[in-house]
């Protein structure tokens, strides 16, 4: 039996999966953008929530206003 997609990922693995540093992903978690669960002190990122959050990120970088 193989699992098509994980239920949760350790935070460093989740960060690597979306191409961010662990610190950047922690900031999104702390801001309430991504749900997590804890097993003892281990932070587990909900895979479905991570995917949903990723899908809301802009497709283009922010443009600086020409002032």
N, C-alpha and C positions, 0 to 999 in steps of 0.2 A: 504494500500500500504506500503510495507516495502522496505527499501533501502539495497541492497546487500553489498555495501561497501561505506564508506563515500567519499565525494569529498575532504574534508580537515579536519585537526585536529588541535586543539590548540597545540602549541609546547610542553608543558609538557606531554600531552596525547600521542603525537607522540613519544616522547622520551621513555615513559613507554611501548608503544606498541613494540618497538624494543629492549627493555631491556637496555637502556642507561640512564644516568643522563641527565637532561635538559642542563647542561653545555656542556656535550660531543656532544649532538645534535646541540647546538648553534654553536659550533666550526665547525662542518660539514657544517652548513648553511653559516657561515661567510667565509668559504673556497670556497663557491660556489658549493658545492657538492649536495645540496638539494635546490630546489626552494621553496619559500614561498610567501605569499601574506599578506597584512595587511588590517585590518578593524579598522581604527583609529590606536591605538597603539597595538592592538592584533595581534600577529603573528600566521598565519594559515599555516600549512605545507600541501602541495599538497600530497594527499594520494598515488596517482600513482607514483609520483616522489620518495616518501619515500620508496615505495616497490621496485622500480627499483634500487635505491641506495643500499638498503639492500641486494638485490640479487647479487650485485657486490662485497660485502664484502667476504674476504677469508673464506673458510670452515675450515681452520686450523689456529691456532695461529702462529704468527711470531716466528721463531726459532732464538735463539741467536747463532751467530757463535762461535764455540769453538776456542778460540784464544790461 
